[in-house]
Amino acid sequence: MSEPDKFSYHEALHMSSFFARAVEEELVDHPAVQAHPEWQALAEKACEALNDLYQAIGKKED
């Protein structure tokens, strides 16, 4: 497999940001998730992981 080009990194960066926002807005902030602390913890963990991915990809782009 060849090294991804700059566009591929940018696309992955964009999608990690998109999914982090979606998880936060659609799951972390959802009343059903907020009503269950264990669900909220998992949703927050997913959001944090996506934000960590975003940061890692951003460092690679430099």
C-alpha positions in Angstrom: 0.0 0.0 0.0 1.4 3.4 -1.0 1.7 6.4 1.4 -1.6 8.5 1.3 -1.3 11.8 -0.4 -1.9 15.2 1.3 -5.6 15.2 0.3 -6.1 11.8 2.1 -4.8 13.3 5.3 -6.9 16.3 5.0 -10.0 14.2 4.3 -9.3 12.0 7.4 -8.7 15.2 9.5 -12.0 16.6 8.3 -14.0 13.4 9.0 -12.5 13.0 12.4 -13.7 16.5 13.2 -17.1 15.9 11.7 -17.7 12.7 13.6 -16.4 14.2 16.9 -18.9 17.1 16.5 -21.7 14.6 15.5 -21.1 12.4 18.5 -21.0 15.4 20.9 -24.2 17.0 19.4 -26.2 13.9 18.7 -25.1 11.6 21.5 -23.4 13.3 24.4 -26.1 16.0 24.5 -29.0 13.6 23.9 -31.4 13.4 26.9 -31.6 9.6 26.8 -27.8 9.4 27.0 -27.6 12.0 29.7 -30.2 10.1 31.7 -27.7 7.1 31.9 -24.3 8.0 33.3 -22.7 4.9 31.9 -24.0 5.8 28.4 -22.9 9.4 28.8 -19.4 8.2 29.9 -19.1 6.0 26.8 -20.3 8.8 24.4 -17.9 11.2 26.0 -15.1 8.6 25.6 -16.0 8.2 21.9 -15.9 12.0 21.4 -12.6 12.3 23.2 -11.1 9.5 21.1 -12.2 11.2 17.9 -10.7 14.5 19.1 -7.5 12.6 19.9 -7.5 11.2 16.4 -8.0 14.7 15.0 -5.0 15.9 16.9 -2.8 13.0 15.7 -3.8 13.5 12.1 -3.2 17.2 12.4 0.3 16.6 13.6 1.0 14.2 10.7 -0.1 16.9 8.2 2.6 19.3 9.3 
